[in-house]
Structure formats: structure tokens, C-alpha cells
Amino acid sequence: MQDVIIIGAGPVGLYLAKRLEKRLRVLVIEEDKNIGKPVHCSGLVSKNLFRFVKQDRAWIEHEVNGALIHAPNGKKLRLKKRNVYVINRAGFDKHLANQISSRIMKNTRAKRISIKDTVKVETNKGVYESRILVGCDGSNSMVARHFNAKPRETMNGIIAITRERNHDDFVELWFDKRVTDGVLWKIPRGRKTEYGGMGNNLKFNALKEFFGLKDFEKRAGRIPMGPPKTYFNHCLLVGDAAAQIKPWSGGGLVYGLTCADIAAENITKAFKRNDFSESFLKRYEQEWKKRIGGRIKAGMLARGMLKRMNNAQISLALSSANRVRFLMNKLDMDYLVK
């Protein structure tokens, strides 16, 4: 029997395994054959990432220094953001996997969960048992489904990768209600260019038409917004499985790693006290909400406003933001404050 089973060998699950394996026996279960694939997200991150993982040029594709935001009326807002990196997510995930000694069972799909005094996870390769289960299995989390833990909203996230070399200094963003109720983007990736967007009903045809795309590699995923309950008897949800993402961008890497640290601390305490009850594990959610909950809540309010606004109102809002861009330049892209 294991101490901890982590379902999902994405960056959050792998990082959590590394945090726990010095004291506990950890098993990581991953449904895909290869770590890091398929890729579902952009990998646009701030220097905050390096609070958790040592920087390695092997998985950094490009560095940008700001964002150019296009309003529906054609006006532009230019923001300066230094130390923003475009990373190769597959390479990053493999780097994390190489850092841990815990067993990673790839090509292993978790089918069912049962929880009594221990946790039993039934997979296509057998049944595995532990004292604590952690769902790090993304926006389509089977662990979250087991507890009927649903995010408030789920959006489509789609990406088109072209072979255009692009070393531009700025990411570009577009807000246009004729295309999406979310946002569209263009990210320079050095040897390639990424076009993407998120929205409730956004499809590749809309992306193709808006940017005039022809040949491109498709990537897609679901973006959960508005966290559900994240603690249960013998179980926690972390990362996208817990909708611990930034509603203004859909990014969740730094938030997921932040919550993985908090989960590791509380799991360690649970073993010291031999208490894996919901009432004890509740402190995990209390602590992560204290750290990032207010920012997610503010982001959800902004998301609600964007859904209600029309293009004229969006243009007016961005025009107002342009007058205080010196203040916006000081905002941290993850935490909104320096």
C-alpha cells in the first residue's frame, strides 16, 4: 500500500510528488503514454515560476517583455511586463518527471475510486491502495467527478501553432465579442507562432478566419473557472482539477504549484496526526484560499463583467485603462500586485 496516490502526471502532480517523496511513499498514475503530451496549454509564464522550479534554458523557447492589447474599435493598449517566458510545456513536464524518484505508471487509466478507511483506485492495470488520494488530473478530472465537484464555468481553450518564426517582444491580445466572449491571442514562440483563444463556444473555424490561418497544428483543452470544494475524506484536488486558475488569462501553472506546496504541507501534517478526515483536510482549502482565493474571486467578477459588456463598452474600458497604464505596468501577471 502507498501513502499517497497522485492521479495526473502533469506539472502540478509531478511537483507535488517531489515535495512528498522524501517522507512518504508516493505513486503517480498517468493515463497518457508520454509525459507532457498531448499539450493543452500555451506555457506563457512569469518569473514567479522560478520560485518553484529552477530555471533551465532547455525548455524556454522565448522571452517577451509586454502585451499589446487590441480593443474592438482598433485602438491599442501597450503594457510592459518584463521577465515573461514562453516555455515548452512537454519539455518542462519531462524535466519535472526526471527530478522525482517515485514510480510513475504511464498509460494507466483510473476507472473507479472507493474510500473507506483507505483509498482504493481501480485502473486498467489493477487496483492500488493508499491513505490519501490527490486529484491532479486536469480540467476533466475523474477524481473531481467522483465527488461531483464542478467548476462554476468551463470554457474552450484552442491553439493553432504555425511554423512562422517569431521573436517579437510582445504578446498580442484581442477582445472582440463578434468572435468570442473571452480573448484571442498571438504568442511569439521563437521558431514558431501560436494563435489561440478561449471562450464558451470558440471553435477553430473562428480562429482560422480571424487570423487568416491555413496550415497549423491544433491543440485544445477545457479551461475550468470558479473552484469547487477541494477537500474530502482522504482526498484533495489540486491544480486544474480544482479550477485553481487565473480567470483573466486561463493560466494555472503558478497557482497550481502554489496550491501543491500547501497540499504537501497539509498532507504531511495529516500523516503526523494520522488524521485523513474531511474536517482535518479542510485547512488545505482554507490556506490556499487565503493565498490566492481573493485574486480568483476578483478575476471571476471581471469575467462576469466581460460577459455582460458589448464591444463599445470594452473599447471604452480599454481606453480608460490606457490613461493609467503606468499603474497597470506595475501589476504582477499572476498576483495583480508586486
HELIX and SHEET records of a PDB file:
HELIX    1   1 PRO A   11  LEU A   20  1                                  10    
HELIX    2   2 LYS A   47  ARG A   51  5                                   5    
HELIX    3   3 ARG A   57  TRP A   59  5                                   3    
HELIX    4   4 ARG A   89  ASN A   98  1                                  10    
HELIX    5   5 MET A  142  HIS A  146  1                                   5    
HELIX    6   6 PHE A  204  PHE A  211  1                                   8    
HELIX    7   7 GLY A  239  ALA A  242  5                                   4    
HELIX    8   8 LEU A  253  ARG A  273  1                                  21    
HELIX    9   9 GLU A  278  TRP A  288  1                                  11    
HELIX   10  10 LYS A  289  GLY A  293  3                                   5    
HELIX   11  11 GLY A  294  ARG A  308  1                                  15    
HELIX   12  12 ASN A  311  ARG A  323  1                                  13    
HELIX   13  13 ARG A  325  MET A  328  1                                   4    
SHEET    1   A 6 ARG A 103  MET A 105  0                                        
SHEET    2   A 6 VAL A  26  ILE A  29  1                                        
SHEET    3   A 6 GLN A   2  ILE A   7  1                                        
SHEET    4   A 6 GLY A 126  GLY A 135  1                                        
SHEET    5   A 6 VAL A 119  THR A 123 -1                                        
SHEET    6   A 6 ALA A 110  ILE A 115 -1                                        
SHEET    1   B 6 ARG A 103  MET A 105  0                                        
SHEET    2   B 6 VAL A  26  ILE A  29  1                                        
SHEET    3   B 6 GLN A   2  ILE A   7  1                                        
SHEET    4   B 6 GLY A 126  GLY A 135  1                                        
SHEET    5   B 6 CYS A 235  LEU A 237  1                                        
SHEET    6   B 6 TYR A 231  PHE A 232 -1                                        
SHEET    1   C 8 LEU A  44  SER A  46  0                                        
SHEET    2   C 8 LYS A  76  ILE A  87 -1                                        
SHEET    3   C 8 ILE A  60  HIS A  70 -1                                        
SHEET    4   C 8 VAL A 171  TRP A 174  1                                        
SHEET    5   C 8 VAL A 183  PRO A 188 -1                                        
SHEET    6   C 8 THR A 193  GLY A 199 -1                                        
SHEET    7   C 8 GLU A 153  THR A 162 -1                                        
SHEET    8   C 8 GLU A 217  MET A 225 -1                                        
END                                                                             
